[in-house]
Amino acid sequence: EFLTKGFVHDKKTFEGASAQVEKALAQSKTDKIDDIAEIEQIVVDTVSGHLRRTYRREPAVMAVVIDS
């Protein structure tokens, strides 16, 4: 789920980011990364990179991982 403030939020904007986050999380599972802080950083880096490449913007990105 993506929540935005000060950045255009439409479904299309984050479709690419969602796919990239899923791929990065699958890789982190393969690499046996289970530290929540590391997983949050992977999500932040992935979403930031997508927005930077796609929109030439660098908004602040914060990830919240809830362990269930």
Buried (B, 14 or more C-beta within 10 A) or exposed (E): EEEEEEBEEEEEBBEBBBEBBEEBBEEBEEEEBEEEEEBBBBBBBBBBBBBEEEEEEEEEBEBEBEEE
